[in-house]
């Protein structure tokens, strides 16, 4: 038990240091979000498994609130409608469950955020390609070495680790930092709730 706790804490110390090396990318992503939302664009998150849950979590933080009572922001997760997922998976194959939704919902004012701990998820890759065809900005919250996605997205923020749970924990931290920056930029400093 002690060993597991120590390893997890040590990982997070190292991961936070590597995140400091990517501060400029984090600012760039935040500025993309802010710019898109000011233009009445949307922030669209998606991923598989735990990354699917992270996508839903981050979209909810923007639509609802992160720390402040404020107007809702346009954000969504592509994994929330099982009818769409199963219909697209059945009719087109699992590799297109996100790209078909991107085709239907995204325009050039939007920011599309693919979350992948491996960087090689085929359905995330196909969706990023479709978003780029449309002219949307693309962001990858990635793990490991970034995989194929690091070269496809406009901005890749990579958690350089190989343990999926640790990568996911860092993705939520990154997402929370982005949500806080967006709230402050769009709604100013206010009373935290």
Secondary structure, DSSP 8 states (H G I E B T S, - for coil): -HHHHHHHHHHHHHHHHHHHTTHHHHHHHHHHHHHHHHTT--EEEEESTHHHHHHHHHHHHHHS-SSS------EEETTS-HHHHHHHHHHH-GGGTTHHHHHHH--TT-EEEEEESSS--HHHHHHHHHHHHHT-EEEEEEETT-TTHHHHSSEEEEE--S-HHHHHHHHHHHHHHHHHHHHHHHH-S----
